[in-house]
Amino acid sequence: MPQPSAQVTAAEISRIAGVTRATVSNWRRRHDDFPAPAGGTDSSPLYDLEAVRTWLAARGHVSAASPSEELRTTLRLHTQSGSGGTTDLLPLVLAAAGHPTEELAAAAQLPDAELTAAAERDAAAVAGAVPGADAVRFTTDDAAVLRALYACVREEGGQAALGVLAERELEDSAASGAYQTPTPLADLVARLIPGTPARVLDPACGSGTLLAAAARRGARKLYGQDLLPVQAQRSSVSLMLTAPEASVTVRAGDSLRADAFPDLVADAVLCNPPYGDRDWGHDELAYDPRWAYGVPARSDSELAWVQHALAHLAPGGYAALILPPATAGRASGRRVRAELVRSGALRAVVALPVGASVPLHIALQIWVLQRPEPGGAERKSVLFVDTAEAATGAASGRGGTSGPGARTRGGSRSGSLDWARITAQVVDAWEAFTKNPDAFEGEPGVASAVGVVDLLDDLVDLTPARLVRTSRAEVDPAELSAEVDATRRNLVRAARSLGRAAGYDDWSAAGVTAREWRTATASDLARGAALTLLRTLPEAARGRVENAGGEEYAARPVLTGADIASGSGPTGDPAELRTDATTPVIAAGDVLVRALASGGGQMARVAGEEEAGALLGPHIHLFRPDPARLDPWFLAGFLSTEENIAGASTGSTVVTVSPGRLRVPLLPLEEQRRYGEAFRRVHELRAEAQRATRLAEETARLLAGGLTGGQLLPSRETAEVRGRGGDSPH
């Protein structure tokens, strides 16, 4: 009986071809030979996969899909044909990642029967290390998935394949609330644990990002638990890939109701628990001995997780949890908060900017706690840090700052977060506070140590923004007036520069229809030596050649994705980048493209003298064009178009750009240079507009703050003019 033909959606066609869904829609309308729908509905048609691939091959799109996209599509078709889920494949990723590249390539060429037998042996070899993984049996029907899996591991690494498998399993199980903690946030949380803890627990480990951050800080015994079995398996495999030298123990289950490590005494606990869970076990756990600071209310599941973390700590051990802001002020949690403060268990509360992690519209907080030691020193204060003003790093933007000590307040939904600045602000305040809490002076509007007695009022509201607010008396009127004047002058100069940049009008209409051209992928251009594609190695790969670069790399600045988005120079700290001889060094003329498309700001930049010699930071793709064949500004302009980025991107919460799938028109060098000059003018216009906007917002903020704070007085002449109707808005 013939096998049913595999069918794909328009979205999957766009991923296979490396274009947007809008482009696929245009193909359907404009090309009569585009395959007709083979199933589905009028609003959501399905197309025969082989017919689509044949049509795409005739137009040069056959190799556009990345190995991870091929794996994603193959998995969906595999499930569509009635085969099982993907959980059994998770251990296989760990085994495949241990094979040399040539062995993976050879395995993918085996006949179906031999391939499935080899995969069974690989999975069996590591089954004992992965929670819930039993002996599995693969059939020849699984051969296509196995080949796609081996190819993905070979080309993109085990983590990429692991993410695709877990993503598919979470979709199939209809799981909700399973979001990955961003790596910069995980690294910040790990840095708030003093010293180098050996045993680290995450009772809601998810994909294992926090435990991986602890491993990068030197932890060697990692313990995790998660409610979803697929997440427990995923984090187990991921941690064994990223920290092969560590001991990894991950279990599946509900940590509050069925603690998998009841006798574990950890040196540190890191956790990003579920929020707003009213079914966390309030009734059956009412008399649980973990509630040493008070029984959490049904609506305060977060305070149950806080006490669960403290119960697992050795005396003097630290815990850091990512919590929603309501935990700091919800009335039902007042008594538990009061006891945490009174006992000295709560050491710090850090307010993060909006967009630091899911849910993106909420400004989450980090709570740092320490289990009290019997007979230990009395803790008289709690540290509060508000990082809202470090959200975008606008003051460090190219073109100058907006004045001494200037900051820009705003959410990250309109721009990428400056994690380097946020991390430095938090860590500097925390280290100074822990060194000598009684002598900590803080920074007005950013960090403050508040006495325990002052916190124990009727509300016990621990919201940092309320507790670090600058006092009016602390700002000198003359200093603020001078700062406003300097910022205003910078704004006037920026407005003039913007006017000059906006004067560019050297273009003309293309004609009746838009111009069309043949394109090639960046991978094709790299194979033809027209450009070289470089990137920072993953942590696992860098660890094998660590320290190969010597002290030369430690003195170089690091260009980050946030620098590209904001238009600033290199602001990254080389101490935060495990540098070695394989870390790319930026040269003038390089084209730099952000690897994460989430957030706003610029996506690409051509490196100038300011960036030359800097190290390539994480999450950046570096394209080094042959100047005899490719103009850098032409390349940057087309690589960073919205359609190009969308067609080469994958993911929903974290949108990742696959550099090899980006497309570039094939034009003569002289014509490239004309386009390149136009793109350079566009870049200048965007940069000047960003600078003027930052300065305008900063000027308005300083003026409004000075007027309401009593440091600045409005002009009496202006008031008299308005009183005579000379400046009336009516």
N, C-alpha and C positions, 0 to 999 in steps of 0.2 A: 504494500500500500504506500503510495507516495507521501513524503513528509509535507505537512502544510507549509506554505511559503511564509517566511518571516516578514512581518510588517512593522513599519516605523512611522512615527509621527513627524510633523513638520519641524518640531523642535529638535528631534534627533537628526533629521537631515541637515539642519543648520549646524549642529555640532560636528557631524561627519565631514561636512564641506568646509567648516571653519568660517561661516558667514552668519549674519543675523537672520532671525526669522522673517524680517521684512524682505530680505533678499530672496528667501525661498518663495515668499508670496509673489514677488515680482517675476521670478522664474515661471511660476505656474500661469501667470497671466500673459507673459510675453512670448513664451516658447511653446509652440504647438506640440512639440515632441516630448515635452516633460511628461513623465509617467502619470497615467490617470490613477485616481484613488482605487485601491483594491479592497477597501473595507472601511469600517468606522462609520461616521455620520457626516452630514454636510458641514456641520460646524467644527468637527474634529476628525478629518479624514485620515486614513492609514494608507501607506504606500508600500508596494512590494520592494523589499530591501535590495534584492539583486538587480531589479530594474533601475532603481535609484542609483546604485553604485555604477552600473553600466553607463547611465546618462552622465553622471559626474565625471567618470574616467575620461569621457570624450572631451571634457572641458577643463582637464587639468586639476580637478579637485579631489582626486582619488586618495592622495596621501595627506590631506589636511588634518584629519582627526589624530589627536595625540593617542598614545597607548592607553592612557587612563580613560579617554572618551570611548575608545574601541571596547575596553573592558566594560564600561558602563552600558553601552548599547548591547553588547553580547549577553550580559547578565539579564537585561530586560527581555530580550528575545528568548533566552533560556527559560525564564520563568513563564513567559507567554506560551511556550510550548508544553507547559504542564510539569516541568521539572521542579525540583525542590528549591529551598532557600539557599542562602549564601553563608550561613554560619559555619558549615563544615569547611569552608575554604579559608577561614581566618588563620588556623594553624599553618596552612600551606604557605601563607605569605612569609611566616617566620622561617620555615624551612627553605623556601626559595631564595630568601635574602642571604642565606648562608652559602649559596652556590656561587662559583665564579661566573662571570658573564658568558664565557664560552660554553659552559655547561648548560646554562639556561637557554642559550640559542640552540644548542643541540637537542635539548629536551623538547623544544617547541616543534622540531622537525620529525619527531618520532611518529610512527603510525598510531592510530587512535588507541588500540589495545595496549601497546607498550607505554604510551603516554599516561593512560589512566593507572596502569600498574605502578609506574614510577611515582606518580602523584600520591598514590596510596602509601607507598613506602616513605615518602617525604613527610606526609602528614602524621603517620604513625610515629615517626622518630621524635616529634616534638609534642605529641598529644598530651603527655603528662605535665608539660609546663604551662598549658593553657587551660584555665578553669572551664569545666563542663565539656571539654573536647574528648570525645570517645573515638574509637576506631571507625573510620568511614569507608564506604565502598563507592568508588566512582565507576560509572558506566561509560561506554563509548559515546553516549549522548552528551556527556560532560566535556568531551574533548575540545570543543570550540572555546568553552569558558576557560579551561586549563591553559590552552595556548595563549589566550588573551591575557590571562593572569601572569604567566611566565614572562610574556613580552613587556607587560607593564612594570613588573619588578626589575627586569633587565634594563629598561630604558629610563624609568623615572624613580625607581627605588621602592622599597617595601612600604614606606609610609603612604605613598600615593595609592598603591594598590589596596592597602588596608583601609584608607579613607573611602574608596569607592565601595568596597564590600560592606563596611559598616553603614554607609549612607543608604545602600539598597536594603539592608536588613531593617534599619530603623523605619524606612518607608513602608516596608511590608508589614511590620508589626504595629503600624499606626501609632508609634510612640510619639509623644509630644514633650516639649521642654528639654530635649537633649541637645544642648548647644555646647560648642567647644569654647573653653576659656581662651581668649587671645594670648599668644605667647608673650608679648610685652607685659601684659597684666600679670601673667603667671610668674614671670621673672621678677617683677616688682614685689609680689607677695612673698616669694621665696627669699628675697633680700631682707625682708623685715624680720626674719628669724636670725637672731644673733649667733655667731659662731658657725660651726659645721655639724649639724645634728646627724647622727648615724642612722637612727630609726625614725622614719617619717611615715605618717598615716594620712590618707585621704579617704574619709568614710563615704564620700559621694564622688568617686574619682572620674566618672564619665569616660572621656577618651584618654585620661592620664596626663593631661598637660601640666597640672600643678606638680605631680610627682616627677615628671621629666625635668621641670625647673629645679626641683630640690636635688635631683641627681646631678644637674649641672653645677650646683653649689657644693657638691661633695658627698651627698647622702648615699649610703651604700646598702641600706636595707629599706626597701620600699613596700608598703602595705596599702592595699586599696580595696574598696568594696563599692559596688553599685547595684542599684535595684534591677537594672536591665542586664540580662545575661550577655547580650551582644556587646554592651559597653564594657562589661568586665573582661570579656575576651579581647576586645579591641585594645583596651588599655594595657592588658597583660602583654600582648604581642608588641604593641608600640613601645612599651618601656624596655622590653628585651632587645628591641632593635636600636633604640637610642642610648640605652645605658647597659651594654652587655656585661659590664664589670659589676653591676649591682645585683643584689638578691631581690627578686620580684615575687610578691605573693598577692594575688588579687582574687577576691571571692565575689560571687553574685548573691544578692539578698538585700533586705531592708535593714540598714544599719541601726535605725532606732528601735525597730521591733525585734530584729534577730541579728544582733551584733556578731559578726564572724570572728572577731578578735576580742573576746570578753576579757582576756587576761593580758592583753598587750599594754605595755607601758612604753609610750613613745617619747622621743626627745622633742618632736615637733609634730603638729597637726596642721595641714593646709586643706582648705575646703571651700568649694563654691556650691553650697547646698541648694536644693530646690526652694523656691520662694512661694509664699502664700498657700501652703499646703495645709488645709484644715483636716485632712484625714491622715495625720502623721502618727496617730496612736495615743491621743490624749487620754481617752478613757481607760484603756488597759494598762497604760504606763503611769497612772496617777501616783503610785507609791514607789516609783523607780528610784533606787539610791543615787542615780546620776544627778537628780535635781537638788544639788547641794545649795543652790542659790535661789530656790523657789520653784514651784511647779509652774511650767509655762502654760499660758492660756491656750485654748484651742486655736486661736488666731495667731499665736506666736510660735509657729514651728521653728523659726530661725533661732529663737532663744533656746529651744530644745537642742538644736545642732551645736550651739555655742557651749552648752553644758556637757553634751556628749564629747566634744573635743577636749574640754578641760578634764573630764573624767579619765581620758586616755593618756594624759600627760604625766610625766615624772615631775616631782616637785621642782619648781624652777623652770620647767619646760615651757615653750612658747607655742601658741596657736595663732594662725592668721586666717580669717574667714571673709569671703566676699558676700556682703549682705545688702538688702534693699534699704533705702533711707528710712522707711517707716519703722524699722526695728529700733532706730534711735529715739523715736518720739511717740510711738503708739501707746495710748493710755493703759492698755491691758498689760503691757510689759514693764510698767513703772517699778514695781516691787523687785522684779528680777534684776533690772538695770541698777537699781539702788544698791542691791547686795553685791553685784559685780564691782561697782565703784567702791563701796565701803570696804570690801575685803581686799582690795588692791589687785583683783584678778584682771580688770580692764586696764590696759596700759595706754592704748592709743586708738583713735578713730580718725580715719582718713577719708575725706569726701573726694570721689573721683569725678571727672567731667562727664557730662552727658555723652553717651555713645562709647564708653570705655568697654562695655561688654553687653551682651543681650540680657535684658531688654534695652534696646538702644536709646529709648526715649527717657530713661530713668538714670539719674546720677547715683550710681551705686557707691557703697562704702566698703572700706577694709577695716575690720576690727582686729586689733592685735591684743591678745590676752596672754597672761602668764599664770601658771598654777602657783598659788602662794606656797612658800616654804615654811615649815614649822620653825618659829623663832627668827624668821627672816626680817629684813629691814622694813620699816613702815613706809608705805607708799602714799605720799601726800598729794600727788597731782596726777592728772591724765593729760596726755598730749592730744591736741586736735589740729588737723591739717586740712586746709581747703585748697584743692588744686584746680578749681574751676577756672582761675585766671591763667593757668598754664595750658589750657586746652589746645590752642592752635599754635603756640610759639610765634605769634605774629610779630612780637617785638624784635625777633631776631631775623626778620625778613630782609631780603636783599634790597638795598637802597637806603639803609639806615634805620635806626630805631626812632621811636616817637618821643623820646625824652628819657631822662634818667629814671630808672626804675619802672618804666612803662610796662603795662600788661594789657592784654585784650581779653575781655570776658566774652564767652560765647560757647555754644555747643558744637560738638564735633560733627554734627550732621551736615554742616556747611563747609567742612574741611577736615583734613586728617589730623589726628591727635599728635602732638609732639611728645612722644613717650620718653625721649631722652630728657627733656626738660621736666616732665612730670616726675620721672623716677629720681632725678637729681634733687628736686625740691623735697620729695617725701623722705628719701633716704638721708639727706643731709640733716633734716629736722629730727628724724628718729634717732640717728646716731648721736647727735648733740644732746638730745633729751636723755637717752639711756646712759650716756657718759656721766652726766651730772644733772638729774632732774631738778634739783633745788636751784641751780644756777642758770637754768635754761631761760633765755631772754625772748626767744621766738622772733617772729617777723609780722608786723602789723598787717592784718588782712589775710595772712597765709597760715601761720602756725602760732599756737599759743599753748602754754601749759596752764591748765585750770585746776585750782585746788579742789580736793575731794569735798570739802565742806561747802564750797560754792555750787557744786553739782547736785548736792542732795537737797533739792527743793521739792515743791509739790509735784513737779512734772518729771524731774530727772531727764530733761531733754538733752540728748547727747549729739545734737546736730552740729557739725563743725562750723558751718557758715554762720550760725548764731553766736558761737563762742570765740571765733577768731576775728570778728568784725572790728575794724579799726576805730578807735576812739577819736572823737573830733579834736580833742586836745593834743593828740599825738602828731598831728600834721601841722607843720609850720606854714603860716599864710604866705610869707615872702617866698619860701621855697616852692610852694605849689604854684604861685603866680608866675615865677620864672619858668617852671616846667611847662605850664600852659602856653606861655609866650613862645618858647622854643618849639613846642609841638605844632603850634599854629603856623609858625614860619616854615617848618618842614612841610606842612600840608600845602601851603601856597606854592612852594617850589615843586612839590609832587603834582599839583594840579596843572602847572605850566608844562611839565614834562609829559603828562597825559595828553594835553592838548596837542603837543607836537607829534606824539605817537599816533594820535587819532587822525592826523592829517594825511596819512598814507591812503592814496586812492589809485594806485597803479595797477588796475585790473580792468577787465572788460568781459562782457557776456560771451559765453562759449558759442552761442548760436541758438538755433531753434531747439536742439536737444542737447542734453548733457554729454560731455566728452566721455568716451569709454576707452579703456586700454587693457592690454594683457598684464597680468600680475604674476608674481612668483612669491612663494612663502619665504620667510626668513631662513627656514631650514634649507630650502633649495639654494638660496643665495650663499649660505654658509658652505654648502657642499661645493659650490662653484668658486669658492675663495673670494667672493665679492665682499664678504664681511666675516668677522669672527664674533661668535657669541660666547660671552663669558658670564659667569655668575658666581656668587659666594657658595662654597661647598656646604652641604648640610653638616650639622654638628657631628653626626656619626663619622662622616668621612674626614672632617677636619681633625678629629681626635686622633686619627692614626698617624698624622704627620705634624702633630702639635709641636710648637717651638722650633720648627725648621727654619723660620724666617729670622730668628734672632731678635735683637733689640731694635733693629731698623724699623719694624712695623709698629712698635709700641709708641713711637713719636709722631705717627701720621694721624691726621683727623679722619673721620669716617663720614661718608655721605650716606644719609638715610632716606627712606622713602618719604618721610615727613618733610625733609629738606626740599625734595623735588616738588612736593605738593604745594609748599608754602613759598617756594622761590628763594629760599635762604641758601647760604653757603654751608659747607660741611659742619655739622654740629655734633655728630656722634662721638662717643667715647671709645677709643681703641681698647680700653680695659674691658669693655662689655662685649668685644668681638674677639673670639678665639682665633688670633691671627697666626698665619704661617706663610711659607713660601708659595702656597697655592692661592692666597687671597689676592684677587685682582687689584692692581693699582690703576687708577683712572688717569687717562692721558687726554690732552686737549684734542677736541674733535670726536671724542667718544659720544655715542648716543645712549642716554640712560633712560630706561623705561621702568616705571613702578611695576612690581610683580603683583600687587594687590590693587584691584580697581575700586575697592570700597572707599567711600568718602569722596569729598570734592578735591579741588585743586588741580594743578597741572599733572599730566600723566608722563610727560617726557621732557627731556632737556638735552641740549648739546653742551658737553663739558667745555668750559673755558679755562683760562689761566687760574681762576680761583679754585676750581675743582681739581686741576692737574696735580697729581701726586697724592691725592687722598685715596683712602681705601674704600673699596666697594662694600657698602653695608648690606645687611640682610634684606631680602624682598626687593631686590633691584636686578634687572637684566641689563647687561652692558653689551651694546652692539658696536663693534669697532670696524667701521667701513674702510675699504680700500679707496683712498682719495682719487685714484685714477679711474674708478668705476662707479663710485657712489658719493653724492654730495651729502654731508652730515645733516644739514638743515632740511633738505628734501626728505631724507630718510626719517628724521624725527617727526616731521610734519605728517607724513602718511602713516607711520607706525602708531601715532597717538590719536588718530581719528576715532570718534565714538563708535562708528560701525566696525572698524577694525578691532578695537579693544573688546567690544561686545562679542564679536565672532570668535575671538580667541580666548574667551573667558569661561570659566566653569565655577560652580558653586552658587549658593544663595546668600547665606549669612556672611561668609568670607569668599569674595570673588577673586579667583586667582587667574592671572594671565599666563597662557602658554606661549612663550616667545616664538617658538618655531612655527606657529600657526599664523602669526601676523603677516599680512600681505603688503607687497610693495609694487607699484607700477614699474614696468620695464620701459624706461625712457632714455634717450641719449644724454650724455653728461651735461652738455650745454643747456639742454632744456631742464634738466634736474636743477641746475644752478639758478635758473630763473624762478622755479618753484621754491627753491631753498631760500632765496632772498625774500620772497613773499612770506614764507613761513617764519623767517627771522623777524620780520616786521610785526607779524601777528603775535609772536612770543613777546616782543617788546611792549606791544599794546596791552597784552594781558598782565604782564609784570607791573607796568606802570599803574594800571587800574587797581590791581591788588594793593600796591603800595599806597595809593591815594585813599582807597577805602579804609585800610588799616589806620592811617593817620587821621582820617575824618572821624572814625569811631573813637579813637583814643582821645582826640581833642574834645569831642562831645562828652565823653565819660569824665574827663578831668574837670571840664567846666561844670557839668551837672553836680559832680561830687563836691567841688569847691563851693558852689552856691548853696547847696543844701547843708553842707558841713560847717558853714560860717567862715571859711577861710577867704572867700571871694565875695565882693560886693558888686551888684549891677551898677552900670553907669547911670548917674542922676540925669544926665542930658538925654539919654535914650528914653528914659521914662517920661521926661517932659515932652519930647517929640510925639510919643505915642499918645500922651494925654491930650495934645492938640489935634489928634486925628491924622497927623502927618504920616504915620506908619500903620494905619489901621488895616487889618486884613479884610474888612468889609467893603 
